[in-house]
Amino acid sequence: MNKNPKVNQSYRYTAQRTRGIGDRPIRFKCSLQNTIIDVLRSKGWAEVREEDNEFDFFWADRGWMKEYFDQCFMEDHVRINHFRNHYELTRKNLMVKNLKRHRKMLEREAGKIEASKCDFFPMTYELPSEYHMFVDEFKKYPGSIWIMKPVAKSQGKGIFLFRKLKDITDWKKSDTYRPKEEKNDDKEPVETYIVSKYIEKPYLIGGRKFDLRIYVLVNSYIPLKAWLYRSGFARFSNARFSLDSIDDSYVHLTNVAIQKTAPDYDAEKGCKWSMPQIKRYFTAKHGIENVEQMFRSINDIFIKSLQSVQKIMINDKHCFELYGYDILIDQDLKPWLIEVNASPSLTASSEEDYILKFGLLEDLLHIIDMEGRMTGKEKRIGGFDLMWDDGPVMAEEGGVDCISPPSYSTNTFLGCHNDRKRQLRQLFKQLAAQRKT
């Protein structure tokens, strides 16, 4: 989406020219031409060319991280938007491997009850390496549906559902599966897939399946420091849910890239609900206590998944990561982790989507704090709430403008009112007063 002047004007109070590094403005690079470039340009920083290696802040793509990160010398103040081995959490097969290992560690050290708190991802195997293990498990659940996903693709590409092993047999015979040594050309070896037991009873609204896109910012793994953004959205399928048509992507996949290609897709209505809309709906249907429990379980998914990679993630003071979590809710209000995205889409599908993503990214930059304005003790910055800082962060006393105010004391307010502009004004006023004293 192109820059929206009307939207940008509403954020003018934070778009003032900011203090740079020493006597010069902050220099930034950006590999993307979507909402993030609008936000960076609104900061009044100095944009440098793509080939220029003199920068203070870089919103890089994953390819640059893989090819160039280890070759760069960076001064202490430089910040880049990925950890160098971010794929340990965001590549589908590695995410499951790390979660399984973390669950075993918890069972060994704290017992089965604690380990059961990691039972938030479907039964999953990596193919072709775990094919025989998968077949043994498949035979225990005759008639069940399984879902195949390539581990390194996004936007629903390459995903299919199946009920019979014959479908996998056909897949194994395809050129996609055959190892390099069996081919008569120089193509890459077999593409890795994961196969997961399909969640056959998802929660439906209006007969349609949906999942939740939620944003988590990590600016340190040692110690672990993670922020949860209050706003997010639900992504709906365009067609009514049915297990009779497992070949229909418009029924089973919620990716916007797929749904917007549906013949009857309505671009004006779209296929998204805001997080407060979802929270209101669940509260009306199931009551505050059940919704609180569901959101507590979602918070646990964030923390447990980050802890599963904390010891193997290459922590670097130059790095931070904005994760896009995809969470599915089933009929019993149990949340399931579907995947974690290292590069959640920042391209807006509507003006409302643009406002959400502009605010998300602007608040992220306040936390990264290239200008050195923050104290490091803030529990809330804009729409982000600090949920973990080497341990759970407790909420401060006082009311929160929320659809279902949490009765527990953790500092997480997903789906609550995101009065980010008012909060930022108050925060900067307080910071200015502290500097004067």
BATIVO-360971 format. One record per residue (C-alpha): residue number from 1; z, x, y; chain. Coordinates in nm, 2 decimals. Each point is the difference from the previous one (the first is absolute). Example, Ala and Ser with C-alpha at 12.3 -4.5 7.8 and 13.67 -1.06 7.14 Angstrom:
BATIVO-360971
(rec 1, (0.78, 1.23, -0.45), 'A')
(rec 2, (-0.07, 0.14, 0.34), 'A')
end
This chain:
BATIVO-360971
(rec 1, (0.00, 0.00, 0.00), 'A')
(rec 2, (-0.08, 0.13, 0.35), 'A')
(rec 3, (0.27, 0.06, 0.25), 'A')
(rec 4, (0.14, -0.32, 0.14), 'A')
(rec 5, (0.07, 0.03, 0.37), 'A')
(rec 6, (0.22, -0.31, 0.01), 'A')
(rec 7, (0.21, 0.14, -0.28), 'A')
(rec 8, (0.03, 0.35, 0.15), 'A')
(rec 9, (0.11, -0.15, 0.33), 'A')
(rec 10, (0.30, -0.16, -0.17), 'A')
(rec 11, (0.12, 0.35, -0.11), 'A')
(rec 12, (-0.05, 0.16, 0.34), 'A')
(rec 13, (0.36, 0.07, 0.06), 'A')
(rec 14, (0.00, 0.27, -0.27), 'A')
(rec 15, (-0.34, 0.14, 0.08), 'A')
(rec 16, (0.11, 0.21, 0.28), 'A')
(rec 17, (-0.09, 0.37, 0.00), 'A')
(rec 18, (0.26, 0.17, -0.21), 'A')
(rec 19, (0.16, 0.35, 0.03), 'A')
(rec 20, (-0.20, 0.26, -0.19), 'A')
(rec 21, (0.08, 0.32, -0.18), 'A')
(rec 22, (0.12, 0.23, 0.28), 'A')
(rec 23, (-0.23, -0.04, 0.30), 'A')
(rec 24, (-0.29, -0.16, -0.19), 'A')
(rec 25, (-0.07, -0.34, -0.14), 'A')
(rec 26, (0.04, -0.07, -0.37), 'A')
(rec 27, (-0.33, 0.07, -0.19), 'A')
(rec 28, (-0.10, -0.23, -0.28), 'A')
(rec 29, (-0.27, -0.03, -0.26), 'A')
(rec 30, (-0.09, -0.31, -0.20), 'A')
(rec 31, (-0.23, -0.04, -0.30), 'A')
(rec 32, (-0.02, -0.38, 0.02), 'A')
(rec 33, (-0.18, -0.23, 0.25), 'A')
(rec 34, (0.22, -0.31, -0.02), 'A')
(rec 35, (0.33, -0.12, 0.14), 'A')
(rec 36, (0.17, 0.34, -0.02), 'A')
(rec 37, (-0.25, 0.16, 0.24), 'A')
(rec 38, (0.06, -0.28, 0.25), 'A')
(rec 39, (0.38, 0.06, -0.02), 'A')
(rec 40, (-0.04, 0.38, 0.04), 'A')
(rec 41, (-0.23, -0.03, 0.30), 'A')
(rec 42, (0.24, -0.25, 0.16), 'A')
(rec 43, (0.27, 0.27, -0.01), 'A')
(rec 44, (-0.17, 0.21, 0.27), 'A')
(rec 45, (-0.02, 0.30, -0.23), 'A')
(rec 46, (-0.29, 0.24, 0.00), 'A')
(rec 47, (-0.26, -0.07, -0.28), 'A')
(rec 48, (-0.15, 0.31, -0.16), 'A')
(rec 49, (-0.32, 0.03, -0.20), 'A')
(rec 50, (0.00, -0.04, -0.37), 'A')
(rec 51, (-0.09, 0.36, -0.06), 'A')
(rec 52, (0.27, 0.13, 0.24), 'A')
(rec 53, (0.30, 0.14, -0.19), 'A')
(rec 54, (0.23, 0.01, 0.31), 'A')
(rec 55, (0.20, -0.32, -0.01), 'A')
(rec 56, (0.35, -0.13, 0.01), 'A')
(rec 57, (-0.05, -0.33, -0.19), 'A')
(rec 58, (-0.26, -0.08, -0.26), 'A')
(rec 59, (-0.07, -0.33, -0.17), 'A')
(rec 60, (-0.19, 0.16, -0.29), 'A')
(rec 61, (-0.18, -0.14, -0.30), 'A')
(rec 62, (0.11, 0.09, -0.35), 'A')
(rec 63, (-0.31, 0.22, -0.05), 'A')
(rec 64, (0.10, 0.23, 0.29), 'A')
(rec 65, (0.35, 0.03, -0.15), 'A')
(rec 66, (-0.14, 0.11, -0.33), 'A')
(rec 67, (-0.25, 0.25, 0.14), 'A')
(rec 68, (0.16, 0.15, 0.32), 'A')
(rec 69, (0.38, -0.07, 0.02), 'A')
(rec 70, (0.11, 0.31, -0.19), 'A')
(rec 71, (-0.23, 0.22, 0.21), 'A')
(rec 72, (0.15, -0.11, 0.34), 'A')
(rec 73, (0.27, 0.17, 0.19), 'A')
(rec 74, (0.20, -0.26, 0.19), 'A')
(rec 75, (0.26, 0.04, 0.26), 'A')
(rec 76, (0.33, -0.18, -0.05), 'A')
(rec 77, (-0.09, -0.30, 0.22), 'A')
(rec 78, (-0.33, -0.09, -0.17), 'A')
(rec 79, (-0.01, -0.33, -0.20), 'A')
(rec 80, (-0.25, -0.12, -0.26), 'A')
(rec 81, (0.00, -0.34, -0.16), 'A')
(rec 82, (0.01, 0.09, -0.38), 'A')
(rec 83, (0.22, 0.21, -0.22), 'A')
(rec 84, (-0.21, 0.25, -0.19), 'A')
(rec 85, (0.06, -0.16, -0.35), 'A')
(rec 86, (0.03, -0.36, 0.12), 'A')
(rec 87, (-0.20, -0.10, -0.31), 'A')
(rec 88, (0.31, 0.03, -0.22), 'A')
(rec 89, (0.10, -0.35, 0.13), 'A')
(rec 90, (-0.34, -0.14, 0.11), 'A')
(rec 91, (-0.22, 0.09, -0.30), 'A')
(rec 92, (0.05, -0.29, -0.24), 'A')
(rec 93, (0.05, 0.20, -0.32), 'A')
(rec 94, (0.24, 0.25, 0.17), 'A')
(rec 95, (0.20, -0.27, 0.16), 'A')
(rec 96, (0.07, -0.16, -0.34), 'A')
(rec 97, (0.07, 0.34, -0.16), 'A')
(rec 98, (0.25, 0.09, 0.26), 'A')
(rec 99, (0.17, -0.35, -0.01), 'A')
(rec 100, (0.03, 0.03, -0.38), 'A')
(rec 101, (0.15, 0.34, 0.03), 'A')
(rec 102, (0.25, -0.12, 0.26), 'A')
(rec 103, (0.09, -0.30, -0.21), 'A')
(rec 104, (0.08, 0.23, -0.30), 'A')
(rec 105, (0.21, 0.23, 0.23), 'A')
(rec 106, (0.20, -0.30, 0.12), 'A')
(rec 107, (0.06, -0.12, -0.35), 'A')
(rec 108, (0.11, 0.35, -0.11), 'A')
(rec 109, (0.23, 0.05, 0.30), 'A')
(rec 110, (0.12, -0.35, 0.10), 'A')
(rec 111, (-0.07, -0.23, -0.30), 'A')
(rec 112, (-0.25, -0.28, -0.09), 'A')
(rec 113, (0.12, -0.24, 0.27), 'A')
(rec 114, (-0.08, 0.24, 0.28), 'A')
(rec 115, (-0.33, 0.10, -0.17), 'A')
(rec 116, (-0.10, -0.37, -0.02), 'A')
(rec 117, (-0.01, -0.01, 0.38), 'A')
(rec 118, (-0.33, 0.19, -0.04), 'A')
(rec 119, (-0.16, -0.27, -0.21), 'A')
(rec 120, (-0.22, -0.12, 0.29), 'A')
(rec 121, (-0.34, 0.13, -0.12), 'A')
(rec 122, (-0.20, -0.15, -0.28), 'A')
(rec 123, (-0.04, 0.17, -0.34), 'A')
(rec 124, (-0.26, 0.26, 0.07), 'A')
(rec 125, (-0.20, 0.28, -0.18), 'A')
(rec 126, (-0.24, 0.26, 0.11), 'A')
(rec 127, (-0.34, 0.00, -0.16), 'A')
(rec 128, (-0.15, 0.18, -0.19), 'A')
(rec 129, (0.30, 0.23, -0.06), 'A')
(rec 130, (0.24, -0.28, -0.11), 'A')
(rec 131, (-0.26, -0.22, -0.16), 'A')
(rec 132, (0.17, 0.00, -0.35), 'A')
(rec 133, (0.34, -0.08, 0.16), 'A')
(rec 134, (-0.16, -0.29, 0.19), 'A')
(rec 135, (-0.17, -0.14, -0.32), 'A')
(rec 136, (0.34, 0.00, -0.18), 'A')
(rec 137, (0.15, -0.19, 0.29), 'A')
(rec 138, (-0.30, -0.23, 0.04), 'A')
(rec 139, (0.04, -0.12, -0.36), 'A')
(rec 140, (0.36, -0.12, 0.07), 'A')
(rec 141, (-0.13, -0.25, 0.26), 'A')
(rec 142, (-0.29, -0.18, -0.16), 'A')
(rec 143, (-0.20, -0.22, 0.25), 'A')
(rec 144, (0.15, 0.17, 0.30), 'A')
(rec 145, (-0.20, 0.11, 0.30), 'A')
(rec 146, (-0.02, 0.36, 0.11), 'A')
(rec 147, (-0.15, 0.15, 0.32), 'A')
(rec 148, (-0.20, 0.32, 0.03), 'A')
(rec 149, (-0.01, 0.21, 0.32), 'A')
(rec 150, (-0.15, 0.33, 0.09), 'A')
(rec 151, (0.28, 0.22, 0.13), 'A')
(rec 152, (-0.18, 0.15, 0.30), 'A')
(rec 153, (-0.19, -0.30, 0.14), 'A')
(rec 154, (0.11, -0.26, 0.26), 'A')
(rec 155, (-0.11, -0.35, 0.13), 'A')
(rec 156, (-0.02, -0.14, -0.35), 'A')
(rec 157, (-0.28, 0.22, -0.12), 'A')
(rec 158, (-0.04, 0.04, -0.38), 'A')
(rec 159, (0.28, -0.25, -0.09), 'A')
(rec 160, (-0.05, -0.24, -0.29), 'A')
(rec 161, (0.22, -0.22, -0.22), 'A')
(rec 162, (-0.03, -0.04, -0.38), 'A')
(rec 163, (0.16, -0.17, -0.30), 'A')
(rec 164, (-0.17, 0.17, -0.29), 'A')
(rec 165, (-0.01, 0.37, -0.11), 'A')
(rec 166, (-0.38, -0.05, -0.04), 'A')
(rec 167, (-0.03, 0.00, 0.38), 'A')
(rec 168, (0.16, 0.35, 0.00), 'A')
(rec 169, (-0.22, 0.11, -0.28), 'A')
(rec 170, (-0.30, -0.09, 0.21), 'A')
(rec 171, (0.15, 0.18, 0.29), 'A')
(rec 172, (0.06, 0.31, -0.21), 'A')
(rec 173, (-0.37, 0.01, -0.09), 'A')
(rec 174, (-0.10, -0.01, 0.37), 'A')
(rec 175, (-0.11, 0.30, 0.19), 'A')
(rec 176, (0.32, -0.04, 0.21), 'A')
(rec 177, (0.22, 0.08, -0.29), 'A')
(rec 178, (-0.19, 0.28, -0.19), 'A')
(rec 179, (0.14, 0.35, 0.05), 'A')
(rec 180, (-0.22, 0.26, 0.17), 'A')
(rec 181, (-0.07, 0.19, -0.33), 'A')
(rec 182, (-0.15, -0.32, -0.15), 'A')
(rec 183, (-0.25, -0.04, 0.30), 'A')
(rec 184, (-0.33, 0.16, 0.05), 'A')
(rec 185, (0.05, 0.06, 0.37), 'A')
(rec 186, (0.25, 0.16, 0.24), 'A')
(rec 187, (0.19, -0.32, 0.10), 'A')
(rec 188, (0.38, 0.01, 0.03), 'A')
(rec 189, (0.21, -0.05, -0.32), 'A')
(rec 190, (0.15, -0.33, -0.09), 'A')
(rec 191, (0.14, -0.20, 0.28), 'A')
(rec 192, (0.37, -0.07, -0.04), 'A')
(rec 193, (0.11, -0.37, -0.02), 'A')
(rec 194, (0.33, -0.17, -0.03), 'A')
(rec 195, (0.05, -0.31, -0.21), 'A')
(rec 196, (0.29, -0.24, 0.08), 'A')
(rec 197, (0.12, -0.32, -0.14), 'A')
(rec 198, (-0.12, -0.27, 0.23), 'A')
(rec 199, (0.26, -0.21, 0.18), 'A')
(rec 200, (-0.12, -0.34, -0.13), 'A')
(rec 201, (0.25, -0.21, 0.20), 'A')
(rec 202, (-0.03, 0.11, 0.36), 'A')
(rec 203, (0.16, -0.21, 0.27), 'A')
(rec 204, (-0.27, -0.23, 0.15), 'A')
(rec 205, (-0.02, -0.16, 0.34), 'A')
(rec 206, (-0.26, -0.28, 0.02), 'A')
(rec 207, (-0.11, 0.10, -0.35), 'A')
(rec 208, (-0.10, 0.35, 0.11), 'A')
(rec 209, (0.13, 0.34, -0.09), 'A')
(rec 210, (0.12, 0.24, 0.26), 'A')
(rec 211, (0.17, 0.33, 0.05), 'A')
(rec 212, (0.20, 0.16, 0.28), 'A')
(rec 213, (-0.11, 0.30, 0.21), 'A')
(rec 214, (0.31, 0.17, 0.14), 'A')
(rec 215, (0.02, 0.32, 0.20), 'A')
(rec 216, (0.24, 0.29, -0.06), 'A')
(rec 217, (0.02, 0.32, 0.20), 'A')
(rec 218, (0.14, 0.32, -0.14), 'A')
(rec 219, (0.05, 0.29, 0.24), 'A')
(rec 220, (0.20, 0.21, -0.24), 'A')
(rec 221, (0.07, 0.03, -0.38), 'A')
(rec 222, (0.27, 0.26, 0.03), 'A')
(rec 223, (0.21, -0.17, 0.10), 'A')
(rec 224, (-0.17, -0.33, -0.07), 'A')
(rec 225, (-0.05, -0.20, 0.32), 'A')
(rec 226, (-0.19, -0.32, -0.02), 'A')
(rec 227, (-0.08, -0.29, 0.25), 'A')
(rec 228, (-0.10, -0.35, -0.08), 'A')
(rec 229, (-0.23, -0.20, 0.23), 'A')
(rec 230, (0.11, -0.36, 0.07), 'A')
(rec 231, (-0.36, -0.14, 0.01), 'A')
(rec 232, (-0.24, -0.01, -0.29), 'A')
(rec 233, (-0.22, -0.26, -0.16), 'A')
(rec 234, (-0.09, -0.19, -0.31), 'A')
(rec 235, (-0.36, 0.04, -0.13), 'A')
(rec 236, (-0.13, -0.31, -0.18), 'A')
(rec 237, (-0.28, -0.04, -0.26), 'A')
(rec 238, (-0.28, -0.23, 0.12), 'A')
(rec 239, (-0.01, -0.21, -0.32), 'A')
(rec 240, (0.27, -0.20, -0.18), 'A')
(rec 241, (0.17, 0.19, -0.28), 'A')
(rec 242, (-0.09, -0.05, -0.36), 'A')
(rec 243, (0.02, 0.20, -0.32), 'A')
(rec 244, (-0.31, -0.16, -0.13), 'A')
(rec 245, (-0.23, 0.21, 0.22), 'A')
(rec 246, (0.13, 0.36, -0.04), 'A')
(rec 247, (-0.34, 0.14, 0.11), 'A')
(rec 248, (0.02, -0.16, 0.35), 'A')
(rec 249, (0.12, 0.26, 0.26), 'A')
(rec 250, (0.05, -0.27, 0.26), 'A')
(rec 251, (0.27, -0.15, -0.22), 'A')
(rec 252, (0.19, 0.30, -0.11), 'A')
(rec 253, (-0.04, 0.27, 0.27), 'A')
(rec 254, (0.15, -0.03, 0.35), 'A')
(rec 255, (-0.18, 0.29, 0.16), 'A')
(rec 256, (-0.14, -0.11, 0.34), 'A')
(rec 257, (-0.31, 0.21, -0.07), 'A')
(rec 258, (-0.08, -0.22, -0.30), 'A')
(rec 259, (0.11, -0.33, 0.13), 'A')
(rec 260, (-0.21, 0.01, 0.32), 'A')
(rec 261, (-0.31, 0.02, -0.22), 'A')
(rec 262, (0.07, -0.34, -0.16), 'A')
(rec 263, (-0.27, -0.25, 0.06), 'A')
(rec 264, (0.24, -0.25, 0.16), 'A')
(rec 265, (0.22, 0.25, 0.18), 'A')
(rec 266, (0.10, -0.13, 0.35), 'A')
(rec 267, (0.02, 0.30, 0.23), 'A')
(rec 268, (0.18, -0.20, 0.27), 'A')
(rec 269, (0.28, -0.11, -0.24), 'A')
(rec 270, (0.00, 0.33, -0.19), 'A')
(rec 271, (0.23, 0.04, -0.30), 'A')
(rec 272, (0.32, 0.14, 0.15), 'A')
(rec 273, (0.34, -0.14, 0.09), 'A')
(rec 274, (0.25, 0.19, 0.21), 'A')
(rec 275, (0.33, 0.12, -0.15), 'A')
(rec 276, (0.21, -0.25, 0.20), 'A')
(rec 277, (-0.23, -0.29, -0.13), 'A')
(rec 278, (0.06, 0.12, -0.35), 'A')
(rec 279, (0.37, 0.02, 0.05), 'A')
(rec 280, (0.02, -0.34, 0.15), 'A')
(rec 281, (-0.20, -0.15, -0.29), 'A')
(rec 282, (0.23, 0.16, -0.26), 'A')
(rec 283, (0.31, -0.10, 0.19), 'A')
(rec 284, (-0.11, -0.36, 0.02), 'A')
(rec 285, (-0.08, -0.01, -0.37), 'A')
(rec 286, (0.28, 0.21, -0.15), 'A')
(rec 287, (0.28, 0.03, 0.25), 'A')
(rec 288, (0.14, 0.30, 0.19), 'A')
(rec 289, (0.21, 0.15, -0.28), 'A')
(rec 290, (-0.30, 0.03, -0.24), 'A')
(rec 291, (-0.22, 0.14, 0.27), 'A')
(rec 292, (0.26, 0.26, 0.10), 'A')
(rec 293, (0.02, 0.11, -0.37), 'A')
(rec 294, (-0.38, 0.02, -0.02), 'A')
(rec 295, (-0.02, 0.22, 0.32), 'A')
(rec 296, (0.29, 0.22, -0.13), 'A')
(rec 297, (-0.20, 0.06, -0.31), 'A')
(rec 298, (-0.31, 0.09, 0.21), 'A')
(rec 299, (0.21, 0.25, 0.20), 'A')
(rec 300, (0.12, 0.15, -0.33), 'A')
(rec 301, (-0.36, 0.06, -0.10), 'A')
(rec 302, (-0.06, 0.20, 0.31), 'A')
(rec 303, (0.30, 0.22, -0.05), 'A')
(rec 304, (-0.03, 0.05, -0.38), 'A')
(rec 305, (-0.37, 0.08, 0.03), 'A')
(rec 306, (0.06, 0.26, 0.27), 'A')
(rec 307, (0.29, 0.15, -0.19), 'A')
(rec 308, (-0.23, 0.03, -0.31), 'A')
(rec 309, (-0.21, 0.26, 0.19), 'A')
(rec 310, (0.26, 0.15, 0.23), 'A')
(rec 311, (0.05, 0.31, -0.21), 'A')
(rec 312, (-0.36, 0.08, -0.06), 'A')
(rec 313, (-0.14, -0.09, 0.34), 'A')
(rec 314, (-0.08, 0.31, 0.20), 'A')
(rec 315, (0.21, -0.07, 0.30), 'A')
(rec 316, (-0.14, 0.15, 0.32), 'A')
(rec 317, (0.14, -0.04, 0.35), 'A')
(rec 318, (-0.35, -0.04, 0.13), 'A')
(rec 319, (-0.07, -0.31, -0.22), 'A')
(rec 320, (0.07, -0.37, 0.00), 'A')
(rec 321, (-0.15, -0.29, -0.19), 'A')
(rec 322, (-0.07, -0.36, 0.07), 'A')
(rec 323, (-0.01, -0.18, -0.34), 'A')
(rec 324, (-0.15, -0.34, -0.06), 'A')
(rec 325, (0.20, -0.17, -0.28), 'A')
(rec 326, (-0.17, -0.28, -0.20), 'A')
(rec 327, (0.26, -0.23, -0.15), 'A')
(rec 328, (-0.06, -0.31, -0.22), 'A')
(rec 329, (0.25, -0.28, -0.04), 'A')
(rec 330, (0.01, -0.19, -0.33), 'A')
(rec 331, (0.11, -0.36, -0.07), 'A')
(rec 332, (0.36, 0.12, -0.05), 'A')
(rec 333, (0.01, 0.16, 0.35), 'A')
(rec 334, (-0.01, 0.35, -0.16), 'A')
(rec 335, (-0.19, 0.25, 0.20), 'A')
(rec 336, (-0.23, 0.24, -0.17), 'A')
(rec 337, (-0.14, 0.33, 0.13), 'A')
(rec 338, (-0.38, 0.00, -0.04), 'A')
(rec 339, (-0.08, 0.32, 0.19), 'A')
(rec 340, (0.08, 0.22, 0.30), 'A')
(rec 341, (-0.28, 0.10, 0.24), 'A')
(rec 342, (0.00, 0.33, 0.19), 'A')
(rec 343, (-0.27, -0.13, 0.23), 'A')
(rec 344, (0.06, -0.37, 0.06), 'A')
(rec 345, (-0.28, -0.16, 0.18), 'A')
(rec 346, (0.03, 0.03, 0.38), 'A')
(rec 347, (-0.32, -0.19, 0.07), 'A')
(rec 348, (0.09, -0.34, 0.14), 'A')
(rec 349, (-0.15, -0.32, -0.14), 'A')
(rec 350, (0.11, -0.22, 0.30), 'A')
(rec 351, (0.16, 0.02, 0.34), 'A')
(rec 352, (0.34, -0.08, -0.16), 'A')
(rec 353, (-0.06, 0.27, -0.26), 'A')
(rec 354, (-0.09, 0.25, 0.28), 'A')
(rec 355, (0.32, -0.08, 0.19), 'A')
(rec 356, (0.21, 0.05, -0.31), 'A')
(rec 357, (-0.16, 0.34, -0.08), 'A')
(rec 358, (-0.01, 0.12, 0.36), 'A')
(rec 359, (0.38, -0.07, 0.03), 'A')
(rec 360, (0.06, 0.16, -0.35), 'A')
(rec 361, (-0.17, 0.32, 0.10), 'A')
(rec 362, (0.14, 0.02, 0.35), 'A')
(rec 363, (0.35, -0.04, -0.14), 'A')
(rec 364, (-0.08, 0.27, -0.26), 'A')
(rec 365, (-0.09, 0.24, 0.27), 'A')
(rec 366, (0.33, -0.07, 0.18), 'A')
(rec 367, (0.18, 0.10, -0.32), 'A')
(rec 368, (-0.20, 0.31, -0.05), 'A')
(rec 369, (0.10, 0.07, 0.37), 'A')
(rec 370, (-0.25, 0.27, 0.11), 'A')
(rec 371, (0.15, -0.04, 0.35), 'A')
(rec 372, (0.35, 0.08, -0.10), 'A')
(rec 373, (0.16, -0.32, 0.14), 'A')
(rec 374, (0.21, -0.12, -0.29), 'A')
(rec 375, (0.34, 0.12, -0.10), 'A')
(rec 376, (-0.06, -0.01, -0.37), 'A')
(rec 377, (0.29, -0.25, -0.05), 'A')
(rec 378, (-0.20, -0.32, 0.06), 'A')
(rec 379, (0.02, -0.27, -0.26), 'A')
(rec 380, (-0.28, -0.21, 0.14), 'A')
(rec 381, (-0.31, 0.10, 0.19), 'A')
(rec 382, (-0.24, -0.28, 0.09), 'A')
(rec 383, (-0.07, -0.19, -0.31), 'A')
(rec 384, (0.13, 0.27, -0.24), 'A')
(rec 385, (0.35, -0.02, -0.14), 'A')
(rec 386, (0.15, 0.32, -0.16), 'A')
(rec 387, (0.09, -0.11, -0.36), 'A')
(rec 388, (0.08, 0.34, -0.16), 'A')
(rec 389, (0.13, 0.32, 0.15), 'A')
(rec 390, (0.13, 0.21, -0.29), 'A')
(rec 391, (0.17, -0.32, -0.10), 'A')
(rec 392, (-0.02, -0.37, 0.08), 'A')
(rec 393, (0.02, -0.08, 0.37), 'A')
(rec 394, (0.24, -0.28, 0.10), 'A')
(rec 395, (-0.10, -0.26, 0.26), 'A')
(rec 396, (0.19, -0.01, 0.32), 'A')
(rec 397, (0.23, -0.29, 0.08), 'A')
(rec 398, (-0.16, -0.29, 0.19), 'A')
(rec 399, (-0.25, -0.27, -0.06), 'A')
(rec 400, (-0.36, 0.05, -0.10), 'A')
(rec 401, (-0.27, -0.25, 0.10), 'A')
(rec 402, (-0.12, -0.06, -0.36), 'A')
(rec 403, (-0.12, -0.30, -0.20), 'A')
(rec 404, (0.26, 0.07, -0.26), 'A')
(rec 405, (0.26, 0.24, 0.14), 'A')
(rec 406, (0.10, 0.25, -0.27), 'A')
(rec 407, (0.36, -0.04, -0.12), 'A')
(rec 408, (0.00, 0.35, -0.13), 'A')
(rec 409, (0.04, 0.30, 0.23), 'A')
(rec 410, (-0.30, 0.23, -0.07), 'A')
(rec 411, (-0.21, 0.07, 0.31), 'A')
(rec 412, (-0.32, -0.18, -0.13), 'A')
(rec 413, (-0.15, -0.31, 0.17), 'A')
(rec 414, (-0.34, -0.05, -0.16), 'A')
(rec 415, (-0.15, -0.33, 0.12), 'A')
(rec 416, (0.25, -0.04, 0.28), 'A')
(rec 417, (-0.10, -0.04, 0.36), 'A')
(rec 418, (-0.18, 0.32, 0.12), 'A')
(rec 419, (0.08, 0.01, 0.37), 'A')
(rec 420, (-0.12, 0.36, 0.01), 'A')
(rec 421, (-0.11, 0.01, 0.37), 'A')
(rec 422, (0.34, -0.12, 0.12), 'A')
(rec 423, (0.18, 0.24, -0.23), 'A')
(rec 424, (-0.21, 0.29, 0.13), 'A')
(rec 425, (0.07, -0.08, 0.36), 'A')
(rec 426, (0.37, -0.01, -0.07), 'A')
(rec 427, (-0.01, 0.32, -0.20), 'A')
(rec 428, (-0.19, 0.20, 0.26), 'A')
(rec 429, (0.24, -0.14, 0.27), 'A')
(rec 430, (0.30, 0.13, -0.20), 'A')
(rec 431, (-0.16, 0.33, -0.07), 'A')
(rec 432, (-0.08, 0.05, 0.37), 'A')
(rec 433, (0.36, -0.09, 0.09), 'A')
(rec 434, (0.13, 0.26, -0.25), 'A')
(rec 435, (-0.22, 0.27, 0.15), 'A')
(rec 436, (0.14, -0.07, 0.34), 'A')
(rec 437, (0.35, 0.04, -0.12), 'A')
end
